[in-house]
Amino acid sequence: MDKGQPQEIGQESVTFQKTYRLGPVLHYLYTCRTVVRTLRKAIRPRLRAGLRRIEWTCECGDELFADFNSKDQAALDALEAQLHQSAVSTTTTPNPVSRSTTTLPASPPQQRHVTTTGTSPALGIGAQSSTTSAQGTTSTPRYLAICTSSGGIYKTLSELDISPLKSDSELFLAVADIYRKSSTAHSLWKLLLRPVSVEFIHLTVWDLHSAYISIFDRPQSIPPDSNPDYTFAPRTLAPLPPVPPELFIHYMRKHKHPRSSTHPPIWSPRLPARTAKRLIDCDVGTYGWGIYIAEGPNRLFVFWMVMLSVGCSILLSALWARLKGDVQGATGLGSLVLGVHSVVMAAFMFKFGELR
C-alpha cells in the first residue's frame, strides 16, 4: 500500500498540472465568447418606440431576441415567464434564459400544389394520421396556411396540419421543409435568395387548381376573435406578432433535426390555424389567414461574389500590365470585369423585385 501511495499522488499531480495549463486557455475562450456576445448585442437594431424587447436562449444555445408590442404588459410578462421556464426545463440548453427586457414609451409558371397533413418526413418522425395522436386519442386537425413565392407575381399555398406536432422544434422544421420544397427554393435563384422574414397575412385563394393566392393585409394580420374557423391561444392574441419572424428564420438556417423538450409548446398554440376544411378544399375561392415566407438577397453569397470580382479585376489588371506593359489597357480590363459584375447584380435586383 505504501508503494502505491506515491503513484496516486503522482497521478493527481499530473492531473493538476494539466488542469493548470488549460486554465488560461479556458479563460481566453470564455473571454472571447463574452466579447462576441457583447458585440452581437451592440449591433442589434435599436428598439423602436412602443415596443418591448425580450431576450432568451434557444434550446440550441444561441441567444435570441424579439420585439413585441408593449400595449399588454401582462401578456408580455406571461410570455417571458414561459420562455424562461422552457429554457430551464430543456436539458440541451447550456445557459438560462436572459432575463433582461427593455421598454420604450409609445410614440405565371405552373406550380403543383403541395399539401402536408402530418409531420414532415424529413424530420424522421414518420407519417401519422392527421386526426390521431401518438396516444391513440382523436384530435381536431389544425391547418396552418403557408405561402411561398412561385416566381414572378405568383404565390402558392400549402397547408400543414400542426395538430400531430408535439414541440415547437417540430413545427418550425416542418415549415422549413415546406419552404425547401417550394419552386423558388429549387430554382436557379436558390443561391442568391434566402428566407429573410415571415409575415402573418390575410389571403384569398383565387386559383384552386394551382393554389395561387393574393395577399390583402400584412405583416401582422390575424383572424378576429369571433371567427369560429380559426383557433389560437390566447384567444385575444397578445402580444403581437404571434411568433417572432426571427425565430422562423433561426430554425430554417441553423436547425436540421428536432430537439426533445419536456416543456409544452409555446409558439405552436399562438399560430392562427384553421379547424374547418382546408382552404384548397373549398368549392370557391375563400378568404383565410396564414404566414408568408418572404425572400431576400443572400447577403453572404453576394458579398463573396463581389469580393471575387474585385480580386479577379486586380489579378487580371496586374497580369496585363506585367505581360503587355500597358497600364491603361490593364485599367480598362479591370474596369470591364467590375462593370459586367455590376450589370449582373443590377439585373438580379430587378428580378428580385418581382418575388416580393
C-alpha positions as CSV (number, residue, x, y, z in Angstrom):
1,M,0.0,0.0,0.0
2,D,2.9,2.4,0.8
3,K,4.3,1.9,-2.7
4,G,1.0,2.7,-4.3
5,Q,0.6,6.0,-2.5
6,P,3.3,7.9,-4.3
7,Q,1.9,6.7,-7.6
8,E,-1.6,8.0,-6.7
9,I,0.0,11.3,-5.6
10,G,1.9,11.5,-8.9
11,Q,-1.3,10.9,-11.0
12,E,-3.1,13.7,-9.0
13,S,-0.1,15.9,-9.6
14,V,-0.1,15.3,-13.4
15,T,-3.9,15.9,-13.5
16,F,-3.4,19.2,-11.5
17,Q,-0.7,20.3,-13.9
18,K,-2.9,19.6,-17.0
19,T,-5.8,21.5,-15.4
20,Y,-3.4,24.4,-14.5
21,R,-2.2,24.6,-18.1
22,L,-5.7,24.5,-19.5
23,G,-6.8,27.2,-17.2
24,P,-5.5,30.2,-19.2
25,V,-6.8,28.6,-22.4
26,L,-10.3,28.2,-21.0
27,H,-10.2,31.7,-19.6
28,Y,-9.2,33.0,-23.0
29,L,-12.0,31.1,-24.7
30,Y,-14.5,32.4,-22.2
31,T,-13.3,36.0,-22.7
32,C,-13.6,35.7,-26.5
33,R,-17.2,34.3,-26.1
34,T,-18.1,37.2,-23.8
35,V,-16.7,39.7,-26.3
36,V,-18.6,38.1,-29.2
37,R,-21.9,38.2,-27.2
38,T,-21.3,41.8,-26.3
39,L,-20.6,42.8,-29.9
40,R,-23.7,40.9,-31.1
41,K,-25.9,42.8,-28.6
42,A,-24.3,46.1,-29.6
43,I,-25.1,45.7,-33.3
44,R,-28.7,44.7,-32.7
45,P,-31.4,47.1,-34.2
46,R,-32.4,49.9,-32.0
47,L,-35.7,49.3,-30.1
48,R,-38.5,51.4,-31.6
49,A,-41.0,53.3,-29.6
50,G,-44.0,51.3,-28.3
51,L,-42.1,48.0,-28.4
52,R,-40.6,45.8,-25.7
53,R,-37.7,43.5,-26.3
54,I,-37.5,40.1,-24.8
55,E,-34.2,38.2,-24.8
56,W,-33.9,34.4,-24.3
57,T,-31.6,31.5,-25.0
58,C,-32.7,29.0,-27.7
59,E,-32.6,25.3,-27.0
60,C,-29.5,25.1,-29.3
61,G,-27.6,27.6,-27.1
62,D,-27.9,30.7,-29.3
63,E,-29.1,33.9,-27.8
64,L,-32.3,35.2,-29.4
65,F,-34.4,38.3,-29.1
66,A,-37.7,39.6,-30.4
67,D,-39.6,42.9,-30.2
68,F,-43.3,42.8,-29.3
69,N,-46.0,45.4,-29.0
70,S,-45.9,46.8,-25.4
71,K,-49.6,47.6,-25.1
72,D,-50.3,44.5,-23.0
73,Q,-47.6,44.2,-20.3
74,A,-49.3,41.3,-18.6
75,A,-49.3,39.2,-21.7
76,L,-45.6,40.1,-22.2
77,D,-44.8,39.1,-18.7
78,A,-46.6,35.7,-19.2
79,L,-44.8,35.0,-22.4
80,E,-41.4,35.9,-20.9
81,A,-42.1,33.6,-18.0
82,Q,-43.0,30.7,-20.4
83,L,-39.7,31.2,-22.3
84,H,-37.8,31.2,-19.0
85,Q,-39.5,28.1,-17.8
86,S,-38.9,26.3,-21.1
87,A,-35.2,27.1,-21.1
88,V,-34.8,25.8,-17.5
89,S,-36.6,22.5,-18.4
90,T,-34.7,21.9,-21.6
91,T,-31.7,19.8,-20.9
92,T,-30.0,20.8,-24.2
93,T,-29.9,24.4,-23.3
94,P,-26.5,25.2,-21.7
95,N,-27.4,28.7,-20.5
96,P,-30.5,30.0,-18.8
97,V,-32.9,32.4,-20.5
98,S,-31.7,36.0,-20.4
99,R,-33.9,38.0,-18.1
100,S,-33.3,41.5,-19.4
101,T,-36.2,43.3,-21.1
102,T,-36.4,46.9,-22.3
103,T,-39.5,49.1,-22.7
104,L,-39.8,52.4,-24.5
105,P,-42.8,54.7,-24.3
106,A,-45.3,54.6,-27.1
107,S,-45.0,57.4,-29.6
108,P,-47.2,32.7,-64.1
109,P,-45.4,29.4,-64.1
110,Q,-47.5,26.4,-63.2
111,Q,-46.9,25.1,-59.7
112,R,-48.4,21.9,-58.4
113,H,-50.0,22.3,-55.0
114,V,-48.2,20.6,-52.2
115,T,-50.1,19.7,-49.0
116,T,-48.7,18.3,-45.8
117,T,-51.2,16.6,-43.5
118,G,-48.8,15.3,-40.8
119,T,-45.3,15.6,-39.6
120,S,-42.7,16.2,-42.3
121,P,-40.9,13.0,-43.5
122,A,-37.6,15.0,-43.4
123,L,-37.9,15.1,-39.6
124,G,-37.5,11.3,-39.4
125,I,-40.6,11.1,-37.2
126,G,-42.7,9.0,-39.6
127,A,-46.1,9.6,-41.2
128,Q,-49.1,9.6,-39.0
129,S,-52.8,10.4,-39.3
130,S,-53.8,14.0,-39.1
131,T,-56.6,13.2,-36.6
132,T,-54.9,10.6,-34.4
133,S,-52.1,11.4,-32.0
134,A,-49.4,9.1,-30.7
135,Q,-51.5,8.2,-27.7
136,G,-54.4,7.0,-29.9
137,T,-56.7,9.8,-29.0
138,T,-58.6,11.8,-31.6
139,S,-57.5,15.4,-32.1
140,T,-59.0,18.1,-34.2
141,P,-56.9,18.9,-37.3
142,R,-55.4,22.4,-37.3
143,Y,-54.3,23.6,-40.7
144,L,-51.7,26.3,-41.0
145,A,-51.6,28.1,-44.3
146,I,-48.0,28.5,-45.5
147,C,-47.5,30.7,-48.6
148,T,-44.3,30.8,-50.6
149,S,-43.2,32.6,-53.8
150,S,-43.6,30.6,-57.0
151,G,-41.7,33.1,-59.2
152,G,-42.9,36.4,-60.7
153,I,-46.1,37.7,-59.2
154,Y,-47.4,34.2,-58.1
155,K,-47.5,32.9,-54.6
156,T,-48.5,29.4,-53.8
157,L,-50.4,28.0,-50.8
158,S,-49.5,24.9,-48.8
159,E,-51.4,23.7,-45.8
160,L,-49.8,21.9,-42.9
161,D,-51.7,20.0,-40.2
162,I,-49.9,21.1,-37.0
163,S,-52.1,19.1,-34.6
164,P,-49.8,16.0,-34.5
165,L,-46.6,18.1,-33.9
166,K,-45.6,17.8,-30.2
167,S,-43.0,20.5,-29.9
168,D,-42.1,23.9,-31.4
169,S,-39.0,22.4,-32.9
170,E,-41.0,20.0,-35.0
171,L,-43.3,22.9,-36.1
172,F,-40.5,25.2,-37.3
173,L,-38.7,22.3,-39.1
174,A,-41.9,21.2,-40.8
175,V,-42.4,24.8,-42.1
176,A,-38.8,24.9,-43.2
177,D,-39.3,21.6,-45.1
178,I,-42.3,23.0,-47.0
179,Y,-40.2,26.1,-48.0
180,R,-37.3,23.9,-49.2
181,K,-39.8,22.1,-51.5
182,S,-41.2,25.3,-53.0
183,S,-40.3,26.2,-56.6
184,T,-38.1,29.2,-55.9
185,A,-36.0,27.2,-53.4
186,H,-35.2,24.7,-56.2
187,S,-34.7,27.3,-59.0
188,L,-31.6,28.8,-60.3
189,W,-32.0,31.6,-57.8
190,K,-31.6,29.4,-54.7
191,L,-28.0,30.6,-54.2
192,L,-28.9,34.3,-54.5
193,L,-32.1,34.2,-52.4
194,R,-32.9,33.1,-48.9
195,P,-35.8,33.5,-46.4
196,V,-35.4,36.8,-44.6
197,S,-38.7,37.2,-42.8
198,V,-42.1,35.5,-42.1
199,E,-45.2,37.6,-42.3
200,F,-48.7,36.9,-40.9
201,I,-51.1,37.6,-43.8
202,H,-54.8,37.8,-44.7
203,L,-55.1,36.0,-48.0
204,T,-57.6,34.6,-50.6
205,V,-57.2,31.6,-52.9
206,W,-58.1,32.8,-56.4
207,D,-56.9,29.6,-58.3
208,L,-57.9,26.4,-56.6
209,H,-56.2,24.2,-59.2
210,S,-52.7,25.8,-58.8
211,A,-53.3,27.0,-55.2
212,Y,-52.4,30.6,-56.1
213,I,-53.2,33.3,-53.5
214,S,-53.4,37.0,-53.2
215,I,-52.4,38.9,-50.1
216,F,-54.7,41.6,-48.7
217,D,-53.0,42.5,-45.4
218,R,-49.6,42.1,-43.9
219,P,-47.4,41.7,-41.9
220,Q,-49.3,41.1,-38.6
221,S,-52.8,40.2,-39.8
222,I,-54.6,37.7,-37.6
223,P,-58.2,36.4,-37.5
224,P,-60.7,38.2,-35.3
225,D,-61.6,36.6,-32.0
226,S,-65.1,36.0,-33.2
227,N,-64.1,33.8,-36.2
228,P,-65.0,30.2,-35.3
229,D,-63.0,28.6,-38.1
230,Y,-59.6,29.5,-36.6
231,T,-58.1,28.6,-33.3
232,F,-55.2,30.2,-31.4
233,A,-54.3,30.8,-27.8
234,P,-54.6,33.1,-26.0
235,R,-57.9,33.9,-27.8
236,T,-57.2,37.6,-27.7
237,L,-53.8,37.2,-29.2
238,A,-51.3,39.3,-27.4
239,P,-48.5,40.3,-27.7
240,L,-48.0,40.8,-31.4
241,P,-46.6,39.3,-33.6
242,P,-47.9,35.8,-32.7
243,V,-44.4,34.3,-33.4
244,P,-41.3,36.4,-34.0
245,P,-40.1,36.2,-37.6
246,E,-36.6,35.9,-36.3
247,L,-37.5,32.6,-34.7
248,F,-38.7,31.1,-38.0
249,I,-35.5,32.2,-39.8
250,H,-33.3,30.9,-37.0
251,Y,-34.8,27.4,-37.3
252,M,-34.7,27.5,-41.1
253,R,-31.0,28.3,-41.1
254,K,-29.5,26.6,-38.1
255,H,-31.7,23.6,-37.1
256,K,-31.7,20.4,-39.1
257,H,-33.2,18.0,-36.6
258,P,-35.9,18.4,-33.9
259,R,-34.8,18.6,-30.3
260,S,-36.6,17.0,-27.4
261,S,-38.2,19.2,-24.7
262,T,-40.3,18.3,-21.7
263,H,-42.0,21.7,-21.8
264,P,-45.3,22.2,-23.6
265,P,-45.0,24.1,-26.9
266,I,-45.1,27.9,-26.6
267,W,-45.3,29.1,-30.2
268,S,-47.5,26.5,-31.8
269,P,-50.7,27.3,-30.0
270,R,-50.2,31.0,-30.9
271,L,-50.4,30.3,-34.7
272,P,-53.8,31.0,-36.3
273,A,-54.8,27.6,-37.6
274,R,-57.9,26.6,-39.5
275,T,-60.1,23.9,-37.9
276,A,-62.7,23.8,-40.7
277,K,-61.8,22.1,-44.0
278,R,-58.7,23.3,-45.8
279,L,-58.8,26.4,-47.9
280,I,-57.8,24.4,-51.0
281,D,-60.7,22.0,-50.5
282,C,-63.4,24.8,-50.6
283,D,-65.7,24.9,-53.6
284,V,-64.9,28.5,-54.4
285,G,-62.1,30.9,-53.6
286,T,-62.0,31.6,-49.8
287,Y,-60.5,34.1,-47.5
288,G,-58.2,33.0,-44.8
289,W,-55.2,33.7,-42.7
290,G,-51.7,32.2,-42.6
291,I,-48.0,33.0,-43.0
292,Y,-45.9,34.1,-46.0
293,I,-42.2,33.3,-46.1
294,A,-40.6,36.4,-47.6
295,E,-37.3,36.0,-49.5
296,G,-34.4,38.4,-50.0
297,P,-30.9,38.5,-51.3
298,N,-28.4,36.1,-49.8
299,R,-26.1,38.8,-48.5
300,L,-23.3,36.4,-47.6
301,F,-23.2,34.9,-51.1
302,V,-23.5,38.4,-52.8
303,F,-20.6,39.6,-50.6
304,W,-18.3,36.8,-51.7
305,M,-19.3,37.3,-55.3
306,V,-18.3,41.0,-55.1
307,M,-15.0,40.1,-53.4
308,L,-14.3,37.5,-56.1
309,S,-15.0,40.0,-58.9
310,V,-12.7,42.6,-57.3
311,G,-10.0,40.0,-56.8
312,C,-10.3,38.9,-60.5
313,S,-10.2,42.6,-61.6
314,I,-7.0,43.2,-59.7
315,L,-5.3,40.0,-60.8
316,L,-6.2,40.5,-64.5
317,S,-5.0,44.1,-64.4
318,A,-1.7,43.1,-62.8
319,L,-1.1,40.3,-65.3
320,W,-2.0,42.5,-68.3
321,A,0.3,45.3,-67.1
322,R,3.1,42.8,-66.4
323,L,2.9,40.9,-69.7
324,K,1.9,43.7,-72.1
325,G,3.4,46.7,-70.3
326,D,0.1,48.5,-70.9
327,V,-1.1,50.2,-67.7
328,Q,-4.0,51.9,-69.4
329,G,-5.2,48.7,-71.0
330,A,-4.9,46.9,-67.7
331,T,-7.0,49.5,-66.0
332,G,-9.6,49.2,-68.7
333,L,-9.7,45.4,-68.4
334,G,-10.2,45.6,-64.6
335,S,-13.0,48.2,-65.1
336,L,-14.7,45.9,-67.6
337,V,-14.7,43.0,-65.1
338,L,-16.3,45.2,-62.4
339,G,-18.7,46.7,-64.9
340,V,-20.0,43.3,-66.0
341,H,-20.5,42.2,-62.4
342,S,-22.4,45.4,-61.6
343,V,-24.7,44.9,-64.6
344,V,-25.4,41.3,-63.5
345,M,-26.1,42.3,-59.9
346,A,-28.5,45.1,-61.1
347,A,-30.3,42.5,-63.2
348,F,-30.6,40.2,-60.2
349,M,-32.1,43.0,-58.1
350,F,-34.6,43.9,-60.8
351,K,-35.6,40.2,-61.0
352,F,-35.8,40.0,-57.2
353,G,-38.3,42.9,-57.2
354,E,-40.9,40.6,-58.7
355,L,-40.5,37.9,-56.0
356,R,-41.8,40.2,-53.2
